[in-house]
Amino acid sequence: MTTTDLTALDGLDLLRWVQRTANDDVPSIRRLIGMNFDEVEHGRVVMSLSTRPDFANPLGTVHGGIAATLLDSAMGCAVHSTLPAGVSYTTLELKVNYIRAARLDGQRLIATGTVVHAGRRTATAEGQVHDTNGKLIAHATTTCLVLPADD
């Protein structure tokens, strides 16, 4: 599929294409921190990554920005999954609550983003990050600005 073909895909189909054909040669935040698309549904996206020493904060645990990035990605992609072809979005607001520290030893962090409201101009979503034992690491909400094709 060519880049031109991708513009004809709605948000859900585009995300499913990315999930199937993720190309590590293309620079992206997904590639940088090793995020995977585990599940892609209309209004719901699950993404995950494995922690590593490069994610350390000065205290020796995973920096909160990693969880925030994972949440922003999962919630934003959940919003994207509801959009028609040619329509995009941008994050207007992100609110993250940190519950517990994550380890740096390859621990799997799993983020689920779910759309709460998908309107013509704004969308909201909520998300949670859990470790592989099901413990809550962080939770968040977002507001996204929906950008029509003609903007």
HUCOR-V529681 format. One record per backbone hydrogen bond with DSSP energy under -1.0 kcal/mol. NH is the residue of the N-H (numbers start at 1). CO is the residue of the C=O. Records with the same first field share a line. If there is no record, write none. Layout:
# HUCOR-V529681
NH: CO  CO
This chain:
# HUCOR-V529681
6: 2
8: 5
9: 6
11: 83
14: 10
15: 11
16: 12
17: 13
18: 14
19: 15
20: 16
21: 17
26: 23
32: 28
33: 29
34: 30
35: 30
36: 48
38: 46
39: 46
41: 44
44: 41
45: 113
46: 39
47: 111
48: 36
49: 109
51: 107
55: 52
56: 53
57: 61
60: 57
62: 102
63: 55
66: 63
68: 64
69: 65
70: 66
71: 67
72: 68
73: 69
74: 70
75: 71
76: 72
77: 73
78: 74
79: 75
80: 76
81: 77
82: 79
83: 80
87: 84
88: 147
90: 145
92: 143
93: 143
95: 141
97: 139
99: 137
100: 137
109: 49
110: 130
111: 47
112: 128
113: 45
114: 126
115: 43
116: 124
117: 124
119: 122
123: 144
124: 117
125: 142
126: 114
127: 140
128: 112
129: 138
130: 110
131: 135
134: 131
137: 129
138: 129
139: 97
140: 127
141: 95
142: 125
143: 93
144: 123
145: 90
146: 121
147: 88
151: 148
